[in-house]
Amino acid sequence: MDEKETQKINNDSMRLLLLLIASLFVQHITMRGQEVTSASGIVRDSLSGEPLPFISVYFDGSTIGTATDANGKFTLQNDKGYNRLAVTALTYTTHKFDLKRGQKNDRLECLLAPTEYSLKEVVVKTKRKSYRRKDNPAVELIRKVIDHKNDNRIESKDQYKAEIYEKLALSLDDFHPDYNKKLYRKFQFLKNYTDTSKLNNKPILTLSVRESLSDFFYRKKPKTDKTIIKAKRMQGIDDVMDNEGTITANLDEIFKPVNVFDNNIPILLNRFVSPLSSILAIDYYKYYISDTVNFDNEKCTDLAFVPVNSESYGFTGHLFITQDGHYAVKKVSMTVPSNINLNWVNGFRIDEEYKQMTDSVWAISSENTYINFCIVKGAKELYAHKMRSYDKYNYNIHNTDSIFGIPGETCTLPMAALRTDAFWIKNRHFPLQSKESAIDDMLANCRKVPVFNALLKTAEVLLSGYIPTASETRSKFDFGPMYSALTANPVEGLRLRIGGMTTANLNSKWFLTGYSAYGFVDKKWKYSLRLTHSFNRKFYHEGESPVNNLSFIQEYDVYTLGQDFVATNKDNMFLALKVGAPINKMQYIRKSMLQYEKEWQNGFTWKSWISCQNDRAAGTLQYITQDPSGSTSLLPDFNLSEIGMQLRFAPGERPYNSRRGKNSMVNLSKDAPIFKLSHQLGIKGFLGGEYAYNHTEFSMQKHIWLSSFGRLDAQFKMGKIWDKTPFPLLIIPNTNQSLTIQPESFHLMNAMEFVADQYASFDATYHLKGFILNRIPLIKWLHLREVLSFNMIYGSLTDKNNPSKTTGLFQFPNGTQPLGNKPYMECSFGVENILNILRVDYYRRLSYLHEPNINRSGIRVALQFTF
């Protein structure tokens, strides 16, 4: 090999070596670039320690970023070599820190310090040690906003009109099922109907859309408002399941309009303190001046606020205040603290915008509420978006007296539900999202899958308590209610019951309702038949509002004196769980009744009836009379004939069309005051009646909200028997011997323990909503809520109705006595919201403590579903 060849080989080897080194270097650089750096953790306020939602988190120097969720948590990663994380928000100083390159950086905790800016000059203050109200420019600013709010808002005008468009969309949140699994294989088409949540940017599947278009009228003196719904419609699952309208009524109660200018904001069945409350705002919230921003060419001060106690019913958010000297609110964005004692809500935000009218007052232009629900941990979340748009404001209202003279706060025009697609396209303020418009098509495809129809039918039965014999549009008879099919008592033993009702699909004005029951101990068949003629055509059942019904009732059944359950019927299976001594003083009652009931939209309801009945003693109950000579006789039964009336007034009450009635436990709209006046007249000799009597009663009840400090449910009753009557016709206090908590009942009083012919009673239950327990370390994390109650009845028995002083009356059964010269009282202390659904109360009897066979204390439970 010569020298040239050797040199050539060396050169080739050098080139090969250099090429190898270069390739290794490139590979090293490439591998370093492909290293994944990830970060996850939580962002908190450095002062309060509260998690901060919707905060920007990104890799510094890149476009890779995200936002914290409703609980302040984030997850982020990149393979581009960025290892410096930045966390920034308008109301806080930006925070940056380095990460370990190519590794998982878990459980990071970033504490953001609030910034404060004065109005005259920019002065940044970080790491505040304490919050002071004195000499705080943010507090001075909010005081001026509150002082000017009544002048700035459109309600300062004598009257005005506005058109309101509302849309409520309910969806499945974070919807990305594995379509390869057997359960979802037949639902491949759902891919075409998914959308994106505006709360957390996750995929959603819209299940229902509700829309309404209405005219709102306001008058300052006397203060009155009226809503006339001129168009409404439902699409999706609700249109199938809400045949009673109860879902609509309850959703209206949950998603009430938000008015930030009010002292309290009603939403999610609670009362939140407004950041503009004239009473509590300054003491309830901390305020921080954050920045100056522009909205629609309007220069505004960004005023941040957080509640002093993060577990209380308040908001965190931003108020954007105009700097023109009027201190008007241009925009508000609010959420709730992550530690708040609020059930099932994983994400929440309210955005409102206001516009200035030509005369400088401000009116709301739009309101958007976004909520994520999760009823069962680990189950699929629900996403709700409630949008309200306000337009066409007008100060000149024609025919004012006729408009405000319409009964009720809300009136629905007859043609509202019959509006065409062309009407909606022309009149809705904003077009539907493409996936919302296609919801009927999606539902039609779902109905082709048998398992979907089975799930839908099951949900319908659970909601209504009835089993239809066909689809909603074809079912002519529904079986139910299902929760009354099985129960027990000492006289009947095991009791089986089957019943049902006809629907408007059979006849829209005539309805037949009834049941048949059999007791395996007394071996008797009982029954009830009710034939109703409605003077209004009904959509599905006879109880739909407004009621205008004439009914004939024929009944034979067993009843217990002194037990009249308000929120359910006596055959509810949960009432079979008894405590204390067994109740065996009962009556077989055979009754015929003709009843008329009419309901007006202004809250008045009139009910009148005429009846005749036979009462026969059952169990250990006996009708024993004593004549003047002292001899006694046993009567097997007696007859009554009665004419009665009841006037009920509930101003502001929302219509509720449940077959269970307005007192149903699932009726969420119970804030309206209720006044009742009734009179029963017994006529001796008429239709076989053996006694003449007059019985008058009056009652009033109200749910009283004490802002964020809870709710007081109070009721007052009084009544009098004017004539001489046997004890079954006297006033017997309502008792509850079951393990469950029942409203308007005494829980430690024995059945028929007391009788009276005149009385006054007071019932009060105070739901503190965690006001005390939210402030106790460790315990507050259980989200328990306190509840107190006090029940009292005071009355007496006049000599004319006391068998020991007047002859010819029925002798009192053993264990029954006149209500004496002191009231009967009992109280309870309980804890509710145990595991979000359970309430447990400890009851204590406060008077008549030395009577035989009584319980001085006891435990009662209830299932409660509330936010």
C-alpha positions in Angstrom: 0.0 0.0 0.0 1.6 3.3 -1.0 1.5 6.6 0.8 -1.4 8.0 -1.2 -3.6 5.1 -0.6 -2.8 5.2 3.1 -3.6 8.9 3.2 -6.9 8.2 1.4 -7.9 5.6 3.9 -7.0 7.9 6.8 -9.1 10.7 5.2 -12.1 8.4 4.7 -11.8 7.1 8.3 -11.7 10.7 9.6 -14.8 11.6 7.5 -16.6 8.5 8.8 -15.6 9.4 12.4 -16.7 13.0 12.0 -20.0 11.8 10.5 -20.6 9.4 13.4 -19.8 12.1 15.9 -22.2 14.5 14.1 -25.0 12.0 14.0 -24.6 11.2 17.7 -24.7 14.9 18.5 -27.8 15.4 16.4 -29.4 12.4 18.0 -28.5 13.7 21.5 -30.0 17.1 20.7 -33.1 15.4 19.3 -33.5 13.2 22.3 -33.2 16.1 24.6 -35.8 17.9 22.6 -38.1 15.0 22.9 -37.8 14.8 26.7 -41.3 15.5 28.3 -41.4 18.0 31.1 -44.7 17.9 32.9 -46.2 19.9 35.7 -49.3 19.5 37.9 -50.4 21.2 41.0 -52.7 23.9 42.5 -52.7 27.7 42.5 -53.7 29.4 45.7 -54.2 32.9 47.0 -51.2 33.7 49.3 -53.4 35.5 51.8 -56.5 33.4 52.1 -55.0 30.1 51.0 -58.0 29.6 48.6 -57.6 27.8 45.4 -57.8 30.1 42.4 -59.9 29.0 39.4 -59.4 30.1 35.8 -55.8 31.3 36.3 -53.5 31.2 33.3 -50.6 28.7 33.6 -48.1 28.4 30.7 -44.5 27.5 29.9 -42.5 30.8 29.8 -41.5 31.7 26.3 -44.0 29.4 24.6 -47.6 29.3 23.6 -48.2 26.1 25.5 -50.6 26.8 28.4 -53.8 26.1 30.2 -56.1 27.5 32.9 -56.7 26.2 36.4 -60.0 24.4 36.9 -62.8 25.3 39.3 -60.7 23.9 42.2 -57.5 25.8 41.2 -55.8 22.7 39.8 -53.8 22.4 36.6 -51.9 19.8 34.5 -49.5 20.8 31.7 -46.6 19.2 29.7 -44.3 19.9 26.8 -41.6 18.1 24.8 -40.0 21.3 23.4 -37.4 21.8 26.2 -39.3 24.5 28.1 -38.7 24.1 31.8 -39.9 27.5 33.3 -43.5 27.8 34.4 -45.4 31.1 34.6 -48.6 31.7 36.5 -50.3 35.0 35.8 -53.7 36.8 36.5 -54.9 40.3 36.4 -55.5 40.5 40.1 -52.2 39.0 41.2 -48.5 39.3 40.6 -47.0 37.0 38.0 -45.1 34.1 39.5 -42.4 32.1 37.6 -40.4 29.1 38.7 -38.1 26.5 37.2 -39.0 22.8 36.7 -36.9 19.7 36.5 -36.3 19.2 32.8 -37.6 15.9 31.4 -39.3 14.9 34.6 -42.7 14.9 36.3 -43.1 17.9 38.5 -46.1 16.9 40.6 -47.9 18.4 43.6 -46.7 21.9 42.9 -48.2 24.6 45.0 -48.1 28.2 43.6 -49.0 31.0 46.0 -50.1 34.2 44.1 -49.8 37.5 46.0 -52.6 40.0 45.3 -51.6 43.3 43.8 -53.2 46.6 44.8 -53.4 49.7 42.8 -54.5 53.1 43.9 -56.8 55.1 41.7 -54.4 58.1 41.3 -51.1 56.4 40.9 -49.9 52.8 40.4 -48.6 51.5 43.7 -47.8 47.8 43.9 -48.0 46.2 47.3 -47.2 42.5 47.6 -47.2 40.0 50.5 -49.8 41.8 52.5 -49.8 40.6 56.0 -53.4 41.6 56.9 -56.5 43.1 55.3 -57.6 46.5 56.6 -60.9 48.2 55.9 -59.8 51.5 57.3 -58.0 53.8 54.8 -58.4 51.1 52.1 -59.1 52.6 48.7 -60.8 49.5 47.5 -63.3 49.7 50.4 -63.9 53.4 49.7 -64.5 52.6 46.1 -67.1 49.9 46.9 -68.8 52.2 49.3 -69.3 54.7 46.5 -70.5 52.0 44.1 -73.1 50.9 46.7 -74.2 54.5 47.4 -74.8 55.1 43.7 -76.3 51.8 42.7 -79.9 52.7 43.1 -79.4 55.8 41.0 -77.5 53.9 38.3 -79.8 51.0 37.8 -82.7 51.1 35.5 -85.1 50.3 38.4 -84.8 54.0 39.4 -87.1 54.7 36.5 -90.9 54.9 37.1 -91.5 52.1 34.7 -89.8 50.2 31.8 -90.3 47.2 29.5 -87.7 44.8 28.1 -87.7 41.7 26.0 -85.9 38.7 27.5 -84.6 35.7 25.7 -83.6 32.7 27.9 -81.9 29.5 27.0 -81.0 26.6 29.3 -78.8 23.9 27.9 -78.1 20.7 29.9 -75.3 18.4 28.8 -73.1 15.5 29.8 -69.7 17.0 30.7 -66.3 15.6 29.8 -68.0 13.3 27.3 -65.4 11.1 25.5 -66.6 7.5 25.9 -64.7 4.5 24.6 -66.8 3.6 21.6 -65.0 0.2 21.4 -66.8 -0.9 24.5 -69.9 -2.9 24.1 -72.1 -0.3 25.9 -71.2 2.4 23.4 -70.8 0.4 20.1 -74.3 1.3 19.0 -73.8 5.0 19.8 -71.0 5.7 17.4 -73.2 8.5 15.9 -72.8 10.6 19.1 -69.4 11.6 17.9 -71.2 14.0 15.5 -73.1 15.8 18.3 -70.3 16.6 20.8 -69.6 20.2 21.6 -67.2 22.1 23.9 -68.0 23.4 27.4 -67.5 27.2 28.0 -66.6 26.5 31.6 -63.7 24.1 31.3 -63.3 23.5 27.5 -64.1 19.8 27.9 -66.2 17.9 25.4 -69.9 17.9 26.2 -73.0 16.1 24.8 -76.1 18.3 25.0 -79.2 16.5 26.2 -81.8 19.2 26.3 -82.3 22.8 25.3 -85.1 25.0 26.8 -85.9 28.4 25.3 -88.3 31.2 26.1 -89.0 34.6 24.8 -90.9 37.0 27.1 -91.8 40.6 27.7 -90.8 41.9 31.2 -92.7 44.9 32.6 -91.6 46.9 35.7 -93.4 49.6 37.7 -91.8 51.4 40.6 -94.9 52.7 42.5 -96.5 50.5 43.6 -93.6 48.2 43.0 -94.7 45.5 40.6 -93.3 43.4 37.9 -94.9 41.2 35.3 -93.5 38.6 32.9 -95.5 37.6 29.8 -94.1 34.6 28.1 -94.9 34.8 24.4 -92.9 31.8 23.2 -91.3 28.7 24.8 -90.2 25.3 23.7 -88.2 22.3 24.9 -86.0 20.0 22.8 -84.3 16.8 23.8 -84.8 14.5 26.8 -86.8 17.0 28.8 -89.4 17.2 26.1 -89.9 13.5 26.6 -89.7 13.2 30.4 -91.3 16.5 31.6 -94.9 15.6 31.0 -95.9 17.0 34.4 -93.9 20.3 34.0 -92.2 19.6 37.4 -88.7 19.5 35.9 -89.4 22.9 34.4 -90.7 24.4 37.7 -87.7 23.1 39.6 -85.1 24.2 37.1 -86.7 27.7 37.2 -86.2 27.7 40.9 -82.6 26.5 40.7 -81.6 29.0 38.0 -83.3 32.2 39.2 -82.3 35.5 37.5 -79.2 37.0 39.2 -79.3 40.7 40.1 -76.0 41.7 41.6 -77.6 45.0 42.9 -79.9 43.1 45.3 -78.7 42.4 48.8 -79.1 38.7 48.3 -78.7 36.6 45.2 -81.0 33.5 45.0 -79.5 30.7 43.1 -79.0 26.9 43.5 -81.8 26.9 46.2 -79.6 29.1 48.5 -79.1 32.8 49.2 -75.7 34.3 48.5 -74.6 37.7 49.8 -74.2 40.1 46.9 -70.8 41.9 46.7 -73.0 45.0 46.3 -75.2 44.3 49.4 -76.1 47.5 51.2 -76.2 45.7 54.5 -73.4 43.1 54.5 -71.0 43.6 51.6 -68.3 45.6 53.5 -68.1 43.2 56.4 -68.7 40.0 54.3 -66.1 40.6 51.6 -62.5 41.7 51.1 -61.9 44.0 48.2 -58.8 44.7 46.1 -58.2 47.2 43.4 -56.5 45.2 40.7 -56.1 47.1 37.4 -57.6 49.5 34.9 -59.1 47.9 31.8 -61.2 49.0 28.8 -64.5 47.4 27.9 -66.4 48.7 24.8 -64.2 51.8 24.9 -65.2 52.4 28.6 -62.4 52.8 31.1 -63.1 50.7 34.1 -61.5 49.8 37.4 -61.1 46.1 38.1 -62.2 45.5 41.6 -61.6 42.0 42.9 -63.5 40.6 45.9 -63.4 37.4 48.0 -65.5 36.4 51.1 -63.9 36.8 54.5 -64.9 33.2 55.2 -64.3 30.9 52.2 -66.9 28.3 53.5 -69.7 30.9 53.6 -72.3 31.6 50.9 -70.5 34.3 49.0 -68.7 34.8 45.7 -65.2 35.4 44.5 -64.8 37.5 41.4 -64.4 40.9 39.8 -66.5 44.0 39.4 -65.6 46.4 36.6 -66.5 49.9 37.7 -66.7 52.9 35.4 -64.3 55.8 36.1 -66.7 58.5 34.9 -67.7 59.5 38.4 -71.0 57.6 38.4 -69.4 54.4 39.8 -71.6 52.2 37.6 -71.1 48.5 37.1 -70.1 47.7 33.6 -69.4 44.0 34.0 -69.3 41.4 36.8 -67.7 37.9 36.8 -68.2 35.7 39.8 -67.6 32.1 41.0 -67.7 30.4 44.4 -64.8 29.5 46.7 -63.7 25.9 46.4 -64.2 25.4 50.1 -67.8 26.5 50.1 -70.4 24.3 51.8 -72.2 23.6 48.5 -73.2 20.1 47.3 -72.6 18.6 43.9 -71.2 21.7 42.3 -67.7 21.2 40.8 -67.6 24.3 38.6 -69.5 27.6 38.7 -69.3 31.0 37.1 -71.7 33.9 36.5 -70.9 36.6 33.9 -73.0 39.7 33.6 -72.7 42.7 31.3 -74.5 46.0 31.5 -75.1 48.8 29.0 -75.7 52.5 29.5 -79.0 53.8 28.3 -79.5 57.2 26.6 -80.4 58.8 29.9 -77.2 57.5 31.6 -78.9 54.7 33.7 -77.4 51.3 33.3 -79.4 48.1 32.4 -78.3 44.5 32.2 -77.7 43.3 28.6 -76.7 39.7 29.2 -76.3 37.1 31.9 -74.5 33.7 31.6 -74.4 31.1 34.3 -72.2 28.1 33.9 -72.4 25.2 36.4 -70.9 21.7 36.6 -72.9 19.2 38.7 -71.8 15.8 39.9 -74.6 14.0 41.9 -72.6 10.8 42.6 -68.9 10.9 43.0 -67.2 9.1 40.1 -70.3 9.4 37.9 -70.6 11.4 34.8 -70.9 15.2 35.5 -73.6 17.4 34.1 -73.0 20.8 32.6 -75.6 23.5 32.6 -75.5 26.8 30.8 -78.2 29.3 31.5 -78.2 32.4 29.2 -80.4 35.5 29.5 -80.3 38.3 26.9 -82.1 41.6 27.5 -83.0 43.9 24.7 -85.6 46.4 23.4 -85.8 48.5 26.5 -88.6 51.0 26.5 -89.8 53.5 29.1 -93.2 54.0 27.5 -95.6 51.2 28.4 -99.0 51.3 26.8 -102.1 49.9 28.6 -100.2 49.9 31.9 -103.2 49.1 34.1 -104.3 46.2 31.9 -100.8 44.6 31.8 -100.2 44.9 35.6 -103.8 43.8 36.2 -103.1 40.3 34.7 -103.2 37.8 37.7 -99.9 36.3 38.8 -96.3 37.3 38.4 -95.9 35.3 35.2 -98.4 34.8 32.4 -98.0 32.4 29.5 -99.8 33.2 26.2 -101.9 30.4 24.8 -99.8 30.2 21.6 -96.4 30.3 23.4 -95.7 26.5 23.0 -96.9 26.5 19.4 -94.4 28.9 17.8 -92.8 27.7 14.5 -89.2 27.3 13.7 -89.4 30.3 11.5 -90.6 32.4 14.5 -87.6 31.3 16.6 -85.1 31.9 13.8 -86.4 35.4 13.4 -86.9 36.4 17.1 -84.3 34.6 19.3 -81.5 37.0 20.2 -78.7 34.6 19.4 -78.8 31.6 17.1 -78.5 28.2 18.6 -75.2 26.4 18.5 -75.0 23.9 15.7 -75.0 20.9 18.1 -78.0 22.4 20.0 -80.0 22.7 16.7 -79.3 19.0 16.0 -80.5 17.7 19.4 -83.8 16.3 18.0 -81.9 14.4 15.3 -79.6 13.0 18.0 -82.5 11.9 20.1 -84.2 10.2 17.2 -81.0 8.2 16.6 -80.8 7.3 20.3 -84.3 6.0 20.2 -83.3 3.4 17.7 -81.2 1.7 20.4 -83.3 -0.4 22.8 -81.1 0.1 25.8 -81.6 3.9 25.5 -85.4 3.5 25.6 -85.1 1.3 28.6 -83.0 3.8 30.5 -85.3 6.6 29.6 -88.4 4.7 30.7 -86.7 3.9 34.1 -85.8 7.5 34.7 -89.4 8.5 33.9 -90.8 6.1 36.4 -88.4 7.2 39.1 -89.3 10.9 38.6 -93.0 10.5 38.4 -93.6 7.5 40.6 -96.0 6.1 38.0 -95.6 3.4 35.3 -97.2 4.3 32.0 -98.8 1.6 29.9 -97.4 3.1 26.7 -95.3 6.1 25.6 -96.2 9.5 27.0 -98.1 10.5 23.9 -100.1 7.2 23.9 -100.5 6.1 27.5 -104.1 6.2 28.6 -103.5 4.7 32.0 -100.6 4.9 34.4 -100.0 2.6 37.4 -98.9 4.1 40.7 -97.8 5.6 42.8 -95.2 2.9 43.2 -93.9 3.9 46.7 -97.3 3.1 48.1 -97.5 -0.5 47.0 -96.3 -2.1 50.2 -96.8 -1.0 53.8 -97.9 -2.3 57.2 -99.9 -1.4 60.4 -101.2 -3.3 63.5 -104.8 -3.5 62.2 -104.2 -4.6 58.7 -100.8 -6.2 59.1 -99.1 -6.4 55.7 -100.9 -4.1 53.3 -100.6 -4.4 49.5 -102.0 -1.7 47.3 -102.3 -1.3 43.5 -103.6 1.9 41.8 -103.4 4.2 38.9 -105.0 6.9 36.9 -106.2 7.7 33.5 -104.5 10.4 31.4 -105.6 13.1 28.9 -104.7 10.6 26.1 -108.0 8.9 27.0 -110.0 12.1 27.7 -108.6 15.5 28.3 -111.5 16.6 30.6 -112.5 13.4 32.4 -110.2 11.5 34.7 -110.5 8.4 36.9 -108.1 7.8 39.7 -108.1 5.1 42.3 -106.6 2.2 44.2 -107.4 -1.1 45.8 -105.7 -2.4 48.9 -105.8 -5.6 51.0 -104.8 -6.2 54.6 -103.6 -9.7 55.4 -104.6 -9.5 59.1 -108.0 -7.9 59.0 -108.6 -9.6 55.6 -110.5 -6.6 54.2 -110.4 -5.0 50.8 -110.2 -1.2 50.8 -110.6 1.1 47.8 -110.8 4.6 46.6 -112.3 5.9 43.4 -112.2 9.5 42.2 -114.0 10.7 39.0 -113.0 14.2 38.0 -114.3 16.5 35.4 -111.9 19.3 34.5 -113.4 22.5 33.0 -110.0 23.1 31.5 -108.4 20.8 28.9 -105.4 19.0 30.5 -102.2 18.1 28.8 -101.7 14.9 30.8 -103.3 14.7 34.3 -106.1 16.3 36.3 -103.9 18.2 38.8 -102.3 20.5 36.2 -102.4 24.2 37.0 -104.7 26.1 36.9 -107.1 23.6 38.6 -110.8 24.0 37.8 -112.1 20.5 38.8 -115.4 19.0 39.9 -114.8 15.6 41.5 -116.8 12.7 43.0 -115.0 10.5 45.5 -116.1 7.2 46.9 -113.7 5.6 49.4 -113.5 2.9 52.0 -110.2 2.7 54.0 -108.6 2.6 57.4 -107.2 5.7 59.1 -105.5 6.7 62.3 -106.9 9.6 64.3 -104.3 12.3 64.7 -102.1 11.3 61.8 -102.4 13.5 58.7 -99.2 13.5 56.7 -98.7 16.7 54.7 -95.9 15.9 52.3 -96.9 12.3 51.5 -99.8 9.8 51.8 -100.4 7.4 54.6 -99.3 4.4 52.5 -95.8 5.6 51.9 -93.6 2.6 52.5 -91.1 4.7 54.6 -93.8 5.5 57.1 -94.0 1.8 58.0 -90.8 2.1 60.0 -92.4 2.9 63.4 -90.9 3.9 66.8 -92.5 3.9 70.2 -95.7 2.1 71.1 -97.7 0.5 68.2 -100.7 2.5 67.0 -103.8 0.3 67.1 -106.6 2.9 67.7 -107.9 3.2 64.1 -111.1 3.7 62.1 -112.7 2.2 59.0 -114.1 5.2 57.1 -116.6 4.9 54.3 -117.0 8.2 52.5 -118.9 9.8 49.6 -117.8 13.3 48.6 -118.6 15.8 45.9 -115.8 18.4 45.7 -115.1 21.5 43.6 -111.7 23.2 43.4 -110.7 26.3 41.4 -107.3 27.9 41.2 -106.6 31.4 40.0 -103.2 32.7 38.7 -103.1 35.4 41.4 -102.5 32.7 44.1 -106.1 32.2 45.3 -107.5 28.7 45.5 -111.1 27.9 46.5 -112.2 24.5 47.6 -115.7 23.5 48.7 -117.2 20.1 49.3 -120.2 18.2 50.6 -119.7 14.7 52.1 -121.3 12.0 54.1 -119.3 9.3 55.9 -119.6 6.4 58.2 -116.8 5.9 60.9 -116.4 2.5 62.4 -114.0 1.8 65.3 -111.1 -0.5 64.5 -108.3 -2.1 66.6 -108.6 -1.1 70.2 -110.6 2.1 69.5 -114.1 2.1 71.0 -117.0 4.5 71.0 -118.5 4.3 74.5 -121.2 6.7 75.6 -122.5 7.3 79.2 -126.0 8.5 80.0 -127.0 10.7 83.0 -127.7 7.6 85.0 -124.1 6.4 84.6 -124.9 3.4 82.4 -122.6 2.9 79.3 -123.2 1.6 75.9 -120.9 0.6 73.0 -121.5 2.1 69.6 -120.0 0.3 66.6 -120.1 3.3 64.4 -121.6 6.8 63.7 -122.5 8.8 60.6 -121.5 12.4 59.6 -122.7 14.8 57.0 -120.6 17.9 56.2 -120.4 20.9 54.1 -117.0 22.6 54.0 -114.9 25.3 52.3 -111.3 26.3 52.3 -109.7 29.5 50.9 -106.0 29.3 50.2 -103.9 32.4 49.2 -100.2 32.0 48.2 -99.1 35.3 46.5 -96.1 34.8 44.1 -96.4 31.0 44.2 -95.1 29.3 41.1 -97.4 26.7 39.4 -96.4 23.1 40.2 -98.1 20.4 38.2 -96.9 17.2 40.0 -99.5 14.5 40.5 -98.4 14.5 44.2 -99.5 18.2 44.6 -97.8 21.4 45.7 -96.8 19.9 49.1 -94.7 17.2 47.4 -91.2 16.8 48.8 -89.7 17.2 45.3 -91.3 20.6 44.9 -88.4 23.0 45.2 -90.5 26.2 44.9 -91.8 26.8 48.5 -90.8 30.3 49.3 -94.2 31.9 48.8 -96.2 32.7 51.9 -99.3 30.5 52.3 -102.5 31.6 54.1 -105.4 29.2 54.7 -108.9 29.7 56.1 -111.3 26.8 56.3 -114.7 26.0 57.9 -116.5 22.7 58.3 -120.2 22.6 59.0 -121.7 19.3 60.2 -125.5 19.0 59.6 -127.5 16.8 61.8 -130.3 14.9 60.0 -128.9 15.7 56.5 -127.9 12.6 54.6 -127.9 10.6 57.8 -125.6 12.9 59.8 -125.9 12.4 63.6 -124.0 15.5 64.8 -124.1 19.2 64.2 -120.8 21.1 64.5 -118.8 24.0 63.3 -115.0 23.8 63.0 -112.9 26.8 61.9 -109.2 26.9 61.3 -106.6 29.5 60.1 -103.0 29.0 59.3 -100.1 30.8 57.7 -96.6 29.6 56.8 -93.5 31.1 55.3 -89.9 30.2 54.4 -87.9 33.2 55.7 -84.4 33.5 54.3 -81.8 35.2 56.6 -79.4 36.0 53.8 -76.4 33.6 54.0 -77.2 32.8 57.6 -79.7 30.2 56.7 -83.5 29.7 56.4 -86.3 29.7 59.0 -89.4 27.7 58.1 -92.2 29.0 60.3 -95.9 28.1 60.6 -98.7 29.4 62.8 -102.1 27.7 63.2 -105.2 28.3 65.3 -108.6 26.6 65.3 -111.8 26.2 67.3 -114.7 23.8 67.6 -117.8 25.8 68.3 -120.2 23.0 69.3 -120.6 19.9 71.4 -119.0 17.0 69.6 -117.6 13.5 70.3 -113.8 13.1 70.6 -113.2 11.9 66.9 -114.4 15.3 65.8 -112.3 17.3 68.2 -108.9 18.8 67.5 -106.3 16.0 67.8 -102.7 17.3 67.3 -100.9 15.7 64.3 -98.4 13.1 65.4 -95.7 11.2 63.7 -94.8 7.7 65.0 -92.5 6.8 62.1 -88.7 6.9 62.1 -88.7 9.6 59.4 -89.0 13.3 59.9 -92.4 14.7 58.8 -93.3 18.4 58.5 -96.1 19.9 60.7 -96.0 16.9 63.1 -95.1 16.3 66.8 -92.5 13.5 66.9 -92.6 12.6 70.6 -96.3 12.9 71.2 -98.3 9.7 71.2 -101.1 9.3 68.7 -104.4 10.6 70.3 -102.5 11.7 73.5 -104.2 15.0 73.6 -107.5 16.5 72.5 -108.8 20.1 72.5 -111.6 22.2 71.0 -109.5 25.4 70.7 -105.8 25.7 70.1 -102.9 27.7 68.7 -99.7 26.1 67.5 -96.3 27.3 66.3 -93.7 25.3 64.4 -90.3 26.6 63.4 -87.3 24.9 61.8 -84.0 26.8 61.4 -81.6 25.5 58.8 -78.3 27.3 59.7 -76.5 26.1 56.6 -73.3 25.3 58.4 -73.0 28.8 60.0 -71.3 27.3 63.1 -69.8 24.1 61.8 -68.1 25.8 58.9 -65.9 27.6 61.4 -64.7 24.6 63.4 -61.3 23.2 62.2 -61.4 19.7 60.7 -65.2 19.4 61.2 -65.7 22.1 58.5 -64.3 19.7 55.9 -67.2 17.4 56.4 -69.6 20.1 55.1 -72.2 19.4 57.8 -75.0 21.8 58.5 -76.9 22.5 61.7 -80.7 22.4 62.0 -82.8 23.4 65.0 -86.6 23.0 65.4 -89.2 24.0 68.0 -92.8 22.8 68.0 -95.5 24.0 70.4 -99.3 23.7 70.8 -101.3 25.5 73.4 -105.0 24.8 73.8 -107.8 23.7 76.0 -111.0 21.6 76.2 -114.2 23.4 77.3 -116.6 21.6 79.6 -119.2 21.0 76.9 -116.8 18.7 75.1 -115.3 17.0 78.2 -117.1 13.6 78.8 -116.2 13.8 82.5 -118.3 16.9 82.9 -120.9 16.5 80.1 -123.0 13.4 79.5 -123.8 12.0 76.1 -120.2 12.2 74.8 -117.8 9.4 73.8 -115.5 8.4 76.6 -111.9 9.2 75.9 -109.7 6.1 75.1 -107.0 5.1 77.5 -104.0 7.4 77.2 -106.1 10.3 75.9 -106.5 13.5 77.9 -107.5 17.1 77.4 -104.7 19.5 76.6 -104.1 21.3 79.9 -103.2 24.7 81.1 -99.6 24.6 79.7 -98.5 24.1 76.2 -97.0 20.9 74.8 -93.5 21.6 73.5 -90.7 19.7 71.9 -87.4 20.7 70.2 -84.7 19.1 68.2 -81.1 19.6 67.3 -79.8 17.9 64.2 -77.2 17.7 61.6 -78.0 17.6 57.9 -76.0 17.2 54.8 -74.4 14.0 56.1 -72.9 12.4 53.0 -74.8 15.2 51.2 -78.2 13.5 51.6 -78.9 12.5 55.2 -80.4 14.4 58.1 -80.4 13.1 61.6 -82.2 14.9 64.4 -82.3 14.4 68.2 -85.7 15.3 69.5 -86.4 16.2 73.2 -89.8 16.6 74.8 -90.0 19.7 77.0 -93.4 19.4 78.7 -95.8 16.8 80.1 -92.8 14.8 81.0 -94.4 12.6 83.7 -97.1 11.0 81.6 -97.1 7.2 81.3 -95.8 5.4 78.3 -94.1 8.4 76.6 -90.7 8.9 75.0 -88.8 11.9 76.4 -86.3 11.8 73.5 -85.8 10.1 70.2 -83.8 10.0 67.0 -85.4 10.7 63.6 -83.9 10.7 60.1 -84.7 12.0 56.7 -83.3 12.0 53.2 -82.8 15.5 51.8 -81.4 16.5 48.4 -80.3 20.1 48.3 -77.4 22.2 47.2 
